[in-house]
Every structure is written in structure tokens, then in C-alpha cells.
Amino acid sequence: MIAATRHDELAEADYARLQSIGIQTARDGLRWHLIEREPYRYDFSSLAAQAAAARATGIQIIWDYFHYGYPDDLDIVKPAFIERFASFARAATEFLTSELGPSLIFCPVNEISFFSWAAGRAGVFHPFSKNRAPSIKRQMVRSVIASVDAVLGICPQARWMLTEPAIHVVPAKDTSSAKRAAANYRLAQFQALDMVTGETDPDLGGDPRYLDVIGLNYYVHNQWTNPGRRPISRKHALYRPPSDLFAEIYARYQRPMIIAETGIEDDRRPEWFTYIAGETKAARDSGVPLDGLCLYPIVNHPGWEDARHCHNGLWDYPDDTGHRPIYGPLEAAIRGIALP
């Protein structure tokens, strides 16, 4: 996706575009499968332009170490995956700190819960399994723990963010069994972070020290009926304001948080951003340390499933000169938001 949007070519211009409208922090990704084409041999040329652009502009980057891609020779549920990921995280940290100094913020694994569902139950991400979600989730938790230890061994002052969807699930039928099933599904959103902290599954090695900043991903489809996964609207009787979801998660974990992803396609972009910014402010006003709101994506991109041109970003595909047209209504909405 980085190559498809030409961000690898235009990183400095893309970062400067963000700064031009007052955004001084961005999430960006490493491409593990390009960096480690052979086991334990690392080539960071694919990351060099992004690192140089961050240095040139001074923008703060939250680096995603694992955003689903990994080397082809690895089996995600084998012990070697954890060992290789920890080694990769160590090498990536050495490279980034050598290029940018010791102020590192990283996301070890993006959305453990979503990834384990997509790769191990829905079968839409590699390895396209339908019955391995629990084992993949446990493996991702082990990977977080091992990579955090590896990074802190190189950069003790590093900060990290663990991202998870903030969801609400309501019963499709008004029966006690349907209500129980929906409640259990809703509570499953806490499973991955509870494993990381050692609250559950202590054999994984979790501990509260492995939970630093929490990133919450929230989209229009994050509240749905069970069974069926039909999204519910804000007018639904059981719809919960997102600020309530954010407050519940903070009460459970007592960690600083950001909205790590939010966005929508086409003409709804400005209204959705304004709505989530309002919910962010409501959470902050209630005492929740929700310290950032991250728009996903910054640039339009080909669809994950069908390569269609997704109009969900702030800027569009670049022309031959590298210029990206901006979507004015979303720009206006962003400029109109000032979180204290």
C-alpha cells in the first residue's frame, strides 16, 4: 500500500503536507517483508526515504512494526515467528534511532484482535484460516512482549502503542441467550490487552509493564448486531456514544489513549471527522486522557480487497509532478478542530 500510493517516493512531501495544516504527528509503517528478504539479514533501503523525510521535516512518527505483512518463509503460529519478529524489532530500532535519535514511538502489532479474526477466523488475511484465531491471538501477544523487550534493550526510553478496535455489540433478538451472546462478544474486545497485561493467560508472560499507550480504532461499523454483524446507526436504541466506549476502556486499563484510526469514505468524511472529534472532546471533558485523534488514511488508496480507488483520505493520488489534490471539505473540518 505504501508503494501503491507512492508514499515511499513522496514521503517528505507527504509529511510537509501534514505540517502545512498543523498536523505534527503521523503513523507510518515498516515493510518487514522487504527489510528481511532472508532470515536475519536486514536491508533498510525500503525505509530510508521515510526516515530521511522524518529527519528533514522534524515530524513525529509512530512507527508500525507489524501491520500484517511478514516474510513469506515464516509460519505465523510457529515459535520461530516470535524469535524472528523480536530480532527484526531490535534491528529496526537500531536503524531508526541511528537515523532519528533516541525518541522512538512504535506500534509493535496493529490490532491483535482484528488481525487474529481476519487471519484465523474470517480467512480474509494470510494464512486464510477459519479455525486458528485463538492460536494467532496468543502468538501476537507473545510477539508484542518479545518485541517490547527487544526494543527497550536498545532504546530504554521508547514509548509504544497497542491498538485495538473499540466496539459495541447488541443482540439481534430480545432473548436472554441472545443478550448473553452479544455481551460475551462485546467483552472479547478486552481479551488481547488482558493477555498482554497478564490478567489472563499468564503462561504467555504478560505483565502490566507491557501496556503503555492504548490506541483505539473506531469506524462507523464498530457497533453491530449479533449474529449477523449488521452495523447499527446512531439512532438505534442501543447505540452507545463512542465517548462512553472510550471511557469504559480507560476505566479498565488506566493508560493514556489516542484514537489510532478513524475515517469514512466519500462525502461523509467531514461530518464523520467532526463527529468523532466531538466524541473525543466529550471523553476528554469527562477526564479520559485521550491525547490524539488519528485520521485514517491520509491519502486515498486502492481498496484492500478489490483495488478500487477509495476516496477516504485527505489527499488523493499524486499527479506526475507529485502534487496531491486535497479534499477541501475534510481539510476545513480538520482546521476547525482544536483539541485543548
C-alpha positions as a Markdown table, in Angstrom:
| # | Residue | x | y | z |
|---|---|---|---|---|
| 1 | Met | 0.0 | 0.0 | 0.0 |
| 2 | Ile | 2.9 | 2.3 | 0.6 |
| 3 | Ala | 4.2 | 1.7 | -2.9 |
| 4 | Ala | 0.7 | 1.9 | -4.4 |
| 5 | Thr | 0.1 | 5.4 | -3.0 |
| 6 | Arg | 3.7 | 6.4 | -3.9 |
| 7 | His | 4.3 | 7.4 | -0.3 |
| 8 | Asp | 7.7 | 5.7 | -0.5 |
| 9 | Glu | 8.7 | 8.2 | -3.2 |
| 10 | Leu | 6.9 | 11.2 | -1.8 |
| 11 | Ala | 7.4 | 10.8 | 2.0 |
| 12 | Glu | 9.0 | 14.2 | 2.6 |
| 13 | Ala | 6.3 | 16.0 | 0.6 |
| 14 | Asp | 3.6 | 14.0 | 2.3 |
| 15 | Tyr | 4.9 | 14.8 | 5.8 |
| 16 | Ala | 5.3 | 18.5 | 4.8 |
| 17 | Arg | 1.7 | 18.5 | 3.6 |
| 18 | Leu | 0.6 | 17.3 | 7.1 |
| 19 | Gln | 2.6 | 20.0 | 8.7 |
| 20 | Ser | 1.1 | 22.7 | 6.4 |
| 21 | Ile | -2.3 | 22.1 | 8.1 |
| 22 | Gly | -1.0 | 21.8 | 11.6 |
| 23 | Ile | -0.6 | 18.1 | 12.0 |
| 24 | Gln | 2.8 | 17.3 | 13.6 |
| 25 | Thr | 2.5 | 13.6 | 14.3 |
| 26 | Ala | 1.8 | 10.7 | 11.9 |
| 27 | Arg | 1.6 | 6.9 | 11.9 |
| 28 | Asp | 3.7 | 5.2 | 9.2 |
| 29 | Gly | 4.7 | 1.6 | 8.5 |
| 30 | Leu | 7.8 | -0.5 | 8.1 |
| 31 | Arg | 7.6 | -3.3 | 5.5 |
| 32 | Trp | 9.1 | -6.3 | 7.2 |
| 33 | His | 8.8 | -8.5 | 4.1 |
| 34 | Leu | 11.1 | -6.1 | 2.2 |
| 35 | Ile | 13.5 | -5.5 | 5.0 |
| 36 | Glu | 14.1 | -9.2 | 5.8 |
| 37 | Arg | 14.1 | -11.0 | 2.5 |
| 38 | Glu | 16.4 | -13.6 | 4.0 |
| 39 | Pro | 16.3 | -14.8 | 7.6 |
| 40 | Tyr | 18.2 | -12.4 | 9.9 |
| 41 | Arg | 19.6 | -10.3 | 7.1 |
| 42 | Tyr | 18.2 | -6.8 | 7.1 |
| 43 | Asp | 18.1 | -4.2 | 4.3 |
| 44 | Phe | 16.6 | -0.9 | 5.4 |
| 45 | Ser | 16.7 | 0.7 | 2.0 |
| 46 | Ser | 12.9 | 0.5 | 1.7 |
| 47 | Leu | 12.6 | 2.5 | 4.9 |
| 48 | Ala | 15.4 | 5.0 | 4.2 |
| 49 | Ala | 13.2 | 7.6 | 2.4 |
| 50 | Gln | 10.7 | 7.7 | 5.2 |
| 51 | Ala | 13.4 | 8.0 | 7.9 |
| 52 | Ala | 15.1 | 10.8 | 5.9 |
| 53 | Ala | 11.8 | 12.6 | 5.4 |
| 54 | Ala | 11.1 | 12.4 | 9.1 |
| 55 | Arg | 14.5 | 13.8 | 9.9 |
| 56 | Ala | 14.2 | 16.6 | 7.3 |
| 57 | Thr | 10.7 | 17.8 | 8.4 |
| 58 | Gly | 11.0 | 17.1 | 12.1 |
| 59 | Ile | 7.6 | 15.4 | 12.2 |
| 60 | Gln | 7.0 | 12.9 | 14.9 |
| 61 | Ile | 6.3 | 9.4 | 13.6 |
| 62 | Ile | 4.6 | 6.4 | 15.4 |
| 63 | Trp | 6.2 | 3.5 | 13.5 |
| 64 | Asp | 4.1 | 0.4 | 12.9 |
| 65 | Tyr | 6.5 | -2.6 | 13.1 |
| 66 | Phe | 3.9 | -5.2 | 12.2 |
| 67 | His | 0.8 | -4.0 | 10.3 |
| 68 | Tyr | 0.0 | -7.5 | 8.9 |
| 69 | Gly | 2.9 | -8.1 | 6.4 |
| 70 | Tyr | 5.7 | -10.5 | 7.2 |
| 71 | Pro | 8.3 | -12.6 | 5.3 |
| 72 | Asp | 7.0 | -15.4 | 3.2 |
| 73 | Asp | 9.1 | -18.1 | 4.8 |
| 74 | Leu | 7.5 | -17.7 | 8.2 |
| 75 | Asp | 4.6 | -19.7 | 9.7 |
| 76 | Ile | 2.8 | -17.3 | 11.9 |
| 77 | Val | 1.9 | -19.8 | 14.6 |
| 78 | Lys | 5.4 | -21.4 | 14.9 |
| 79 | Pro | 7.9 | -20.3 | 17.7 |
| 80 | Ala | 10.3 | -19.1 | 15.0 |
| 81 | Phe | 7.9 | -16.2 | 14.2 |
| 82 | Ile | 8.3 | -14.7 | 17.6 |
| 83 | Glu | 12.1 | -15.1 | 17.6 |
| 84 | Arg | 12.3 | -13.5 | 14.1 |
| 85 | Phe | 10.0 | -10.7 | 15.0 |
| 86 | Ala | 11.9 | -9.8 | 18.1 |
| 87 | Ser | 15.1 | -9.8 | 16.1 |
| 88 | Phe | 13.5 | -7.7 | 13.4 |
| 89 | Ala | 12.2 | -5.2 | 16.0 |
| 90 | Arg | 15.7 | -4.9 | 17.5 |
| 91 | Ala | 17.3 | -4.3 | 14.1 |
| 92 | Ala | 14.6 | -1.8 | 13.2 |
| 93 | Thr | 15.1 | 0.1 | 16.4 |
| 94 | Glu | 18.8 | 0.3 | 15.9 |
| 95 | Phe | 18.2 | 1.7 | 12.4 |
| 96 | Leu | 15.6 | 4.2 | 13.4 |
| 97 | Thr | 17.4 | 5.5 | 16.4 |
| 98 | Ser | 20.6 | 5.8 | 14.4 |
| 99 | Glu | 18.7 | 7.9 | 11.8 |
| 100 | Leu | 16.4 | 9.9 | 14.1 |
| 101 | Gly | 17.8 | 9.8 | 17.6 |
| 102 | Pro | 16.5 | 8.1 | 20.7 |
| 103 | Ser | 13.0 | 9.5 | 20.8 |
| 104 | Leu | 11.2 | 6.4 | 19.4 |
| 105 | Ile | 7.4 | 5.7 | 19.4 |
| 106 | Phe | 6.3 | 2.4 | 17.8 |
| 107 | Cys | 3.3 | 0.1 | 17.5 |
| 108 | Pro | 4.6 | -3.5 | 17.9 |
| 109 | Val | 1.5 | -5.2 | 16.4 |
| 110 | Asn | -1.5 | -3.4 | 14.9 |
| 111 | Glu | -4.9 | -4.6 | 16.2 |
| 112 | Ile | -4.2 | -8.1 | 17.6 |
| 113 | Ser | -8.0 | -8.8 | 17.9 |
| 114 | Phe | -8.9 | -7.8 | 14.4 |
| 115 | Phe | -5.8 | -9.5 | 12.8 |
| 116 | Ser | -6.5 | -12.8 | 14.6 |
| 117 | Trp | -10.1 | -12.7 | 13.5 |
| 118 | Ala | -9.3 | -11.7 | 9.9 |
| 119 | Ala | -6.4 | -14.2 | 9.5 |
| 120 | Gly | -7.7 | -17.0 | 11.8 |
| 121 | Arg | -11.5 | -17.0 | 11.7 |
| 122 | Ala | -12.8 | -15.0 | 8.7 |
| 123 | Gly | -10.0 | -16.2 | 6.5 |
| 124 | Val | -9.5 | -13.0 | 4.6 |
| 125 | Phe | -5.9 | -12.3 | 5.6 |
| 126 | His | -2.9 | -14.7 | 5.2 |
| 127 | Pro | -2.8 | -17.6 | 6.3 |
| 128 | Phe | -6.6 | -17.5 | 5.4 |
| 129 | Ser | -7.6 | -19.8 | 8.3 |
| 130 | Lys | -11.1 | -20.4 | 9.7 |
| 131 | Asn | -10.2 | -22.1 | 13.0 |
| 132 | Arg | -6.9 | -20.6 | 14.2 |
| 133 | Ala | -8.0 | -17.3 | 15.7 |
| 134 | Pro | -7.1 | -18.2 | 19.3 |
| 135 | Ser | -3.7 | -19.5 | 18.5 |
| 136 | Ile | -2.9 | -16.5 | 16.3 |
| 137 | Lys | -4.1 | -14.1 | 19.0 |
| 138 | Arg | -1.8 | -15.8 | 21.6 |
| 139 | Gln | 1.1 | -15.7 | 19.1 |
| 140 | Met | 0.6 | -12.0 | 18.5 |
| 141 | Val | 0.6 | -11.3 | 22.3 |
| 142 | Arg | 3.8 | -13.2 | 22.6 |
| 143 | Ser | 5.2 | -11.2 | 19.7 |
| 144 | Val | 4.3 | -7.9 | 21.5 |
| 145 | Ile | 6.0 | -9.0 | 24.7 |
| 146 | Ala | 9.2 | -10.2 | 22.9 |
| 147 | Ser | 9.4 | -7.1 | 20.7 |
| 148 | Val | 8.9 | -4.6 | 23.5 |
| 149 | Asp | 11.7 | -6.3 | 25.5 |
| 150 | Ala | 13.9 | -6.2 | 22.3 |
| 151 | Val | 13.2 | -2.5 | 21.7 |
| 152 | Leu | 13.7 | -1.4 | 25.3 |
| 153 | Gly | 17.0 | -3.2 | 25.3 |
| 154 | Ile | 18.2 | -0.8 | 22.5 |
| 155 | Cys | 16.1 | 2.3 | 23.4 |
| 156 | Pro | 15.1 | 2.3 | 27.1 |
| 157 | Gln | 13.1 | 5.5 | 26.7 |
| 158 | Ala | 11.0 | 4.2 | 23.8 |
| 159 | Arg | 7.2 | 4.5 | 24.0 |
| 160 | Trp | 4.8 | 2.2 | 22.3 |
| 161 | Met | 1.1 | 1.9 | 21.5 |
| 162 | Leu | -1.1 | -1.2 | 21.3 |
| 163 | Thr | -4.1 | -0.6 | 19.1 |
| 164 | Glu | -7.4 | -2.4 | 19.4 |
| 165 | Pro | -10.9 | -1.8 | 18.0 |
| 166 | Ala | -13.4 | -0.1 | 20.4 |
| 167 | Ile | -16.7 | -2.0 | 19.7 |
| 168 | His | -20.2 | -2.4 | 21.0 |
| 169 | Val | -22.3 | -5.5 | 20.2 |
| 170 | Val | -26.1 | -5.7 | 20.6 |
| 171 | Pro | -28.4 | -8.7 | 20.4 |
| 172 | Ala | -30.3 | -9.2 | 17.2 |
| 173 | Lys | -33.2 | -10.8 | 19.2 |
| 174 | Asp | -34.7 | -9.8 | 22.6 |
| 175 | Thr | -34.0 | -13.1 | 24.3 |
| 176 | Ser | -31.8 | -13.9 | 27.3 |
| 177 | Ser | -29.5 | -16.2 | 25.3 |
| 178 | Ala | -29.1 | -13.6 | 22.5 |
| 179 | Lys | -28.2 | -10.9 | 25.1 |
| 180 | Arg | -25.6 | -13.2 | 26.7 |
| 181 | Ala | -24.0 | -14.0 | 23.4 |
| 182 | Ala | -23.8 | -10.3 | 22.4 |
| 183 | Ala | -22.4 | -9.3 | 25.9 |
| 184 | Asn | -19.7 | -12.0 | 25.6 |
| 185 | Tyr | -18.8 | -10.9 | 22.1 |
| 186 | Arg | -18.5 | -7.3 | 23.3 |
| 187 | Leu | -16.3 | -8.3 | 26.2 |
| 188 | Ala | -14.0 | -10.2 | 23.8 |
| 189 | Gln | -12.6 | -6.8 | 22.8 |
| 190 | Phe | -10.6 | -6.8 | 26.0 |
| 191 | Gln | -9.1 | -10.2 | 25.6 |
| 192 | Ala | -5.9 | -9.3 | 23.8 |
| 193 | Leu | -4.9 | -6.4 | 26.2 |
| 194 | Asp | -5.8 | -8.6 | 29.2 |
| 195 | Met | -3.4 | -11.2 | 27.9 |
| 196 | Val | -0.7 | -8.5 | 27.4 |
| 197 | Thr | -1.1 | -7.3 | 31.0 |
| 198 | Gly | -1.2 | -10.9 | 32.4 |
| 199 | Glu | -4.7 | -10.5 | 33.7 |
| 200 | Thr | -5.5 | -13.7 | 31.8 |
| 201 | Asp | -3.4 | -16.4 | 30.2 |
| 202 | Pro | -0.4 | -15.9 | 32.5 |
| 203 | Asp | 1.6 | -18.6 | 30.6 |
| 204 | Leu | 2.1 | -16.0 | 27.8 |
| 205 | Gly | 4.3 | -13.9 | 30.1 |
| 206 | Gly | 2.1 | -10.8 | 30.2 |
| 207 | Asp | 2.6 | -8.1 | 32.7 |
| 208 | Pro | 1.1 | -4.6 | 33.2 |
| 209 | Arg | 4.5 | -3.1 | 32.2 |
| 210 | Tyr | 3.9 | -4.2 | 28.6 |
| 211 | Leu | 0.9 | -1.9 | 28.2 |
| 212 | Asp | 1.9 | 1.7 | 27.6 |
| 213 | Val | -0.3 | 3.8 | 25.3 |
| 214 | Ile | -3.6 | 2.4 | 24.1 |
| 215 | Gly | -4.7 | 3.2 | 20.5 |
| 216 | Leu | -8.4 | 2.8 | 19.8 |
| 217 | Asn | -9.7 | 2.2 | 16.3 |
| 218 | Tyr | -13.3 | 3.3 | 15.7 |
| 219 | Tyr | -15.3 | 3.3 | 12.5 |
| 220 | Val | -18.9 | 3.5 | 11.5 |
| 221 | His | -19.2 | -0.3 | 11.6 |
| 222 | Asn | -17.8 | -0.7 | 15.1 |
| 223 | Gln | -21.2 | -1.2 | 16.6 |
| 224 | Trp | -23.2 | -4.1 | 15.2 |
| 225 | Thr | -25.8 | -6.8 | 15.9 |
| 226 | Asn | -25.0 | -10.3 | 16.8 |
| 227 | Pro | -25.4 | -12.6 | 15.0 |
| 228 | Gly | -25.1 | -11.1 | 11.5 |
| 229 | Arg | -22.7 | -8.2 | 12.1 |
| 230 | Arg | -25.1 | -5.7 | 10.7 |
| 231 | Pro | -23.9 | -2.2 | 11.7 |
| 232 | Ile | -26.3 | -0.2 | 13.8 |
| 233 | Ser | -26.9 | 3.5 | 13.3 |
| 234 | Arg | -26.5 | 6.3 | 15.8 |
| 235 | Lys | -30.4 | 6.4 | 16.0 |
| 236 | His | -30.5 | 2.8 | 17.2 |
| 237 | Ala | -31.9 | 2.5 | 20.8 |
| 238 | Leu | -28.9 | 0.5 | 21.9 |
| 239 | Tyr | -26.2 | 2.6 | 20.2 |
| 240 | Arg | -23.6 | 3.9 | 22.6 |
| 241 | Pro | -21.8 | 7.2 | 22.1 |
| 242 | Pro | -18.2 | 6.4 | 21.3 |
| 243 | Ser | -17.1 | 8.6 | 24.2 |
| 244 | Asp | -18.8 | 6.1 | 26.5 |
| 245 | Leu | -16.8 | 3.3 | 24.9 |
| 246 | Phe | -13.5 | 5.3 | 25.3 |
| 247 | Ala | -14.3 | 6.0 | 28.9 |
| 248 | Glu | -15.0 | 2.3 | 29.6 |
| 249 | Ile | -11.7 | 1.3 | 28.2 |
| 250 | Tyr | -9.8 | 3.9 | 30.2 |
| 251 | Ala | -11.5 | 2.8 | 33.4 |
| 252 | Arg | -10.4 | -0.7 | 32.8 |
| 253 | Tyr | -6.8 | -0.1 | 31.9 |
| 254 | Gln | -5.9 | 3.4 | 33.3 |
| 255 | Arg | -3.5 | 4.2 | 30.4 |
| 256 | Pro | -3.1 | 7.2 | 28.1 |
| 257 | Met | -5.0 | 6.7 | 24.9 |
| 258 | Ile | -5.4 | 8.1 | 21.4 |
| 259 | Ile | -7.9 | 7.4 | 18.6 |
| 260 | Ala | -5.5 | 5.5 | 16.5 |
| 261 | Glu | -7.7 | 5.1 | 13.4 |
| 262 | Thr | -11.0 | 6.7 | 12.2 |
| 263 | Gly | -12.4 | 7.6 | 8.9 |
| 264 | Ile | -15.0 | 7.0 | 6.3 |
| 265 | Glu | -15.4 | 7.2 | 2.5 |
| 266 | Asp | -16.6 | 9.8 | 0.1 |
| 267 | Asp | -18.8 | 12.8 | 1.1 |
| 268 | Arg | -19.3 | 11.7 | 4.7 |
| 269 | Arg | -15.7 | 12.4 | 5.5 |
| 270 | Pro | -16.1 | 15.9 | 7.0 |
| 271 | Glu | -19.2 | 15.0 | 9.1 |
| 272 | Trp | -17.7 | 11.8 | 10.4 |
| 273 | Phe | -14.4 | 13.5 | 11.4 |
| 274 | Thr | -16.3 | 16.3 | 13.2 |
| 275 | Tyr | -18.5 | 13.8 | 15.0 |
| 276 | Ile | -15.5 | 11.7 | 16.3 |
| 277 | Ala | -13.7 | 14.9 | 17.2 |
| 278 | Gly | -16.7 | 15.9 | 19.3 |
| 279 | Glu | -16.8 | 12.5 | 20.9 |
| 280 | Thr | -13.1 | 12.7 | 21.6 |
| 281 | Lys | -13.6 | 16.1 | 23.3 |
| 282 | Ala | -16.5 | 14.7 | 25.3 |
| 283 | Ala | -14.3 | 11.9 | 26.6 |
| 284 | Arg | -11.5 | 14.4 | 27.5 |
| 285 | Asp | -14.0 | 16.6 | 29.3 |
| 286 | Ser | -15.0 | 13.6 | 31.4 |
| 287 | Gly | -11.4 | 13.1 | 32.5 |
| 288 | Val | -10.3 | 10.5 | 29.9 |
| 289 | Pro | -6.7 | 11.2 | 28.8 |
| 290 | Leu | -7.5 | 10.8 | 25.1 |
| 291 | Asp | -4.5 | 12.7 | 23.7 |
| 292 | Gly | -4.8 | 12.4 | 20.0 |
| 293 | Leu | -7.1 | 11.8 | 17.0 |
| 294 | Cys | -5.6 | 9.9 | 14.1 |
| 295 | Leu | -7.2 | 10.2 | 10.7 |
| 296 | Tyr | -7.0 | 7.0 | 8.6 |
| 297 | Pro | -5.9 | 7.3 | 5.9 |
| 298 | Ile | -4.1 | 10.5 | 5.0 |
| 299 | Val | -4.0 | 9.7 | 1.3 |
| 300 | Asn | -6.6 | 7.8 | -0.8 |
| 301 | His | -5.5 | 4.3 | -1.7 |
| 302 | Pro | -6.5 | 1.2 | -3.7 |
| 303 | Gly | -9.1 | -0.9 | -1.9 |
| 304 | Trp | -7.7 | -3.8 | 0.3 |
| 305 | Glu | -10.0 | -6.3 | -1.4 |
| 306 | Asp | -10.7 | -5.0 | -4.9 |
| 307 | Ala | -8.2 | -2.3 | -5.8 |
| 308 | Arg | -10.9 | 0.3 | -6.3 |
| 309 | His | -10.0 | 3.9 | -5.8 |
| 310 | Cys | -11.0 | 4.6 | -2.2 |
| 311 | His | -11.9 | 8.2 | -1.6 |
| 312 | Asn | -11.4 | 8.2 | 2.2 |
| 313 | Gly | -8.3 | 10.3 | 2.7 |
| 314 | Leu | -7.4 | 13.9 | 3.0 |
| 315 | Trp | -5.2 | 13.9 | -0.2 |
| 316 | Asp | -5.7 | 12.0 | -3.4 |
| 317 | Tyr | -3.3 | 10.1 | -5.8 |
| 318 | Pro | -0.4 | 12.2 | -6.9 |
| 319 | Asp | 0.0 | 13.5 | -10.4 |
| 320 | Asp | 3.2 | 13.2 | -12.5 |
| 321 | Thr | 4.8 | 16.1 | -10.6 |
| 322 | Gly | 4.0 | 14.6 | -7.1 |
| 323 | His | 1.2 | 17.0 | -6.4 |
| 324 | Arg | -1.7 | 15.5 | -4.5 |
| 325 | Pro | -5.1 | 17.3 | -4.7 |
| 326 | Ile | -6.6 | 17.9 | -1.3 |
| 327 | Tyr | -10.2 | 17.2 | -0.4 |
| 328 | Gly | -11.3 | 20.7 | 0.7 |
| 329 | Pro | -14.3 | 19.8 | 2.9 |
| 330 | Leu | -12.3 | 17.5 | 5.1 |
| 331 | Glu | -9.4 | 20.0 | 5.3 |
| 332 | Ala | -11.9 | 22.6 | 6.5 |
| 333 | Ala | -13.3 | 20.2 | 9.1 |
| 334 | Ile | -9.7 | 19.4 | 10.4 |
| 335 | Arg | -8.8 | 23.1 | 10.5 |
| 336 | Gly | -11.9 | 23.8 | 12.5 |
| 337 | Ile | -11.0 | 21.3 | 15.3 |
| 338 | Ala | -8.8 | 22.5 | 18.2 |
| 339 | Leu | -8.5 | 19.9 | 20.9 |
| 340 | Pro | -7.1 | 21.6 | 24.1 |
